[in-house]
Amino acid sequence: MEKEEIKELLEDKYREYCRSDFFVITDPIQIPKLFEQKEDIEISGFLAASLAWGQRPTIIRKCKELMRLMDYAPYDFILNAQETDFERFTNFKHRTFNGYDCCYFLQALAHIYRTKGGLEKIFTQAYQQHQDMFQVLRCWYNEFTALPAEKRVLRHIANVEKGSAAKRVNMFLRWMVRRDASGIDFGLWKSIPPAALLIPLDLHTGNVSRNLGLLHRKQNDAQAVAELTERLREFDPVDPIRYDFALFGLGAFAKSKEEKEY
């Protein structure tokens, strides 16, 4: 396909899939949509994005279970939980993400909100310093792994230094940073421009991008993220990651509801 044909296809599929009445009801972004307070949205969104792998109905069910364990007040829990309060998460499990991993994530978030000013401050300060989202992801990894932990938890924390595509973190950043007429993404964080975002690269997005000739690298890794993001910036330098809706939708929504996976 020629470049203009690809752009026309992406624009068409963006309009088709980037609709709140269509997208939100099947997507983990519905979890932070339950809340109105900024910090509740951030924390629930980060946790929902962190659990976003596997079948979508299961992801949403496990995210709701996690919110119930936090009494549907994630910010209040993160700010005020005592050590004994984390015991209720001991039996939480989603695929290989177990109770220990869950407790570490919650305690890391508590450390960030109690002593570092919150997630927005961590990400935006890193962006203001480096003006590069790969560097931002490196800074985020260092902050989020600052607490002592068993090595097993590290496999759930994306490390771009080791080549990770950091799909779930980039998806979370899309939710927090960009906003359009659909109202799907929140656009809460104003100090990171949508133009700087990186594509949340997964199996669907990667396969579709290769079929369209947008991506040549075989692995879905950090180098592939950089390659595909640069191609998308050719189509829209101001908001390139809006095409995530088109690429993901072309891959995921072609399947039956039971097969839809992250």
N, C-alpha and C positions, 0 to 999 in steps of 0.2 A: 504493500500500500504506500502511496505517496504521503508526504508529510501533511498536506492539507486534508487528505482523506482521513488520516488518523486523527487529526485535530477535530474534524467534523464528527467522527464517531465518538470521540471522548466527550465532546460538548453535548451530543445527543444523549449519551448514557448518563452523563452528569445530571442533566435535566430529568431523566427518567428515574434515577435512583436517589437523588438528593431531595427527598421529600419526607417531611416529618411523619406524615400519615402512613408512609410505606416503610421507611428505614428504621425508625426508633423502635417499633413494636417487635422487631426481630433482633435488635442489637443490644450489647451490654451497656450502651450509653443510656439506656432507659434507667439504669440504677442511679447515676447522679441526677437524672431528671426527677427523681423522687423528692429532691431537696431544693430549698430556696436560698439558704445561707451559703455564702461563697465558700467558706471553709468546709462545710458539709459536702458541697459539690466536689471540691478538690479531693478530699480524702476518699469519699465513696468512689469517685471517678478513678483515682489512682488504683484503688484496690480492685475495682471492676476490670480495668485494663490489665492489671497484673494477672488476673485469673482467666483472661480471654484466650484460652486455647482449648480445642476440643469441640464438641457439638454445642451449638449455640443455646438450645434450651437448657442443657445441663449447666453451662456457664451462668446463665441468668438465675437458675434455681440456686446454685451455690453462692452467688453474690447476694441474693436475698437472704439466704441462711446466715451469711456473714453479717449483713446489716441487722438482722434480728438479734444476733449475739451482741451487737453493739447498741441494742435498744433503739435502733433507727435514729441514733444521735451520735454519728461518728466523731464529730469535732469535740463534743462534750466528753466522749469516752477517751479520745486521744489526749485531751488536756488533763483529765482528772483521774484516769484509771490508776489504781494501786497494783502492786505486784500480784496480789491474790485475784484481781479482776481478770487477769490474762488466763487464769486456769480454765475458764469456760471454753477456751478455744483449743484445748488439748486434743479433742477428738475431731476437729475440723479437718476435712480432707477433700481436695480436688485433684484428681489424677495423682501426680507425684508431689504435689504441694500439700504438706501435712501440717499437723498442729504446731510443731516446732517452727516451721517456716512461717506460718501465720503469725505466731507470737513475735517472731523477729521483725516481720514487716510492721506490725502494730507498734512495737517498741521503738523501731527506727523512726516511724512517723511521729511518735510521741517526742522523741529526742529533737526532731526537726522543728516541730511546732512549739515546743517548750523552750528551746534554747537557740534556734536558728532563724526564727521569724516565719517559718512555714515554707511550703513547697514553692509558692510563687517567688519568694525572695531567693531561694536557692537557685532556681532556674534563671530568673531574670538577671541576677547579679553576675552569674557566669556568662550569660549572653552579652551583657554590657561590657564585661571585661575582654571577652574573646571574639565576639561577633562571628562565631562559627558554631553551629549546632553539634558537630562532633566533639568539639572541645567542651561544650555544655554537657553533653552526655558523659564525658569523662569526669567532669566535676561532680555531676550528680551521683555517679557510681561511687566516688570517693566519700561523699557525704553519707550515702545510704548504707555503706558498708563500714562505717566508723565504729559501730558497736562490736564488741567481741561476739563471735558466733562460730558454730560448727561449720566446717567447709561445705557441707551439703547444701546449706542455704544459698550459697553463691551461684548455684546453677539456675536459680530463679531470678537472678539479678543481672540484667544485660550489661555486658562489658564490651564496648566497642574497641577497646585496646586489643581484645582477643578476636576481633572480627565480627562480633555479633551485629545483626541487623537492628537490634533493639526495637523490634516491631511494636511491642506493647507500650513502651515508653513514648515512642513517636506518635502512636495513636492517642495516648493520653494528652500529649502536647497539642495535637490537632484539636482535641476537644476543648482545651483550655484557651488556645490562642486565636484560632480562626472563627469567623462568623460570617454567615451570608443570609440571604432572605429566607432560606428554609428554616432557620432557627435550630438546626440540629446541633451544631457545635456551639459552645457557650460564649466564646470570645471574652472570657473574664480577664485574661492577662493582656495588658495593653503595651507592655514594654518589649515584647518580642514580636517582630513583624511576621505576618503569615508567609512572606516571601522567604524567610529564613528556615522554615520548617523542612523536615525530611520525610520522605514517603514512608508510611508504615508498611514495610515489605513483608508479605507472607506468601504462602504457596499459591493462592489464587492470583494475587497481584503480580507475582513473578511470572507465572505461566502465561497469563494474558499479555503481559508486557513483552515477553519473548516472542509470542505468536505475532504480535504487532510490529516487531522489529525495534521496539523501544529499548530493549535490554539484551545485551549480548553475553554478559557474565552468567555462567551456569549456576553458581552457588547463590543462595539467598543470604548474602552476608553484607557487611558494612560497605564493601566496595561496590556491590550491586546497588545498595541504597544511594550512594553518591552518584553512580552512573544514571540511574533512573530519575532521580530528582533533577539532575541537570537537564535531562531530556524534557521533563515536564515544564521546567522553567522556560524552555523555548516556546511553549504554547501559552503560558501565562506566567510572566515573571513576578507578578504581584501576589498571586495566590495559587501557586502550582499544585499544592496538595489537595485542592478541591477535586482533582482528577482521581483521588483515592476512591471516591464513590463510584466512579465509572469503572476503574480497573478491578476493584474488589467485586462490584456488582456483576460484571461480565463473567467473573469466575465463580462466585458463590451462588448467585441467585439462579444460575442455570440448573442447579441441583434441586432435588426435592427438599422439602422442609426438614425431613429427618436427617438429611445428609449435610445440611449447611454447617460448616465448621470454620473455626478460626485457625 
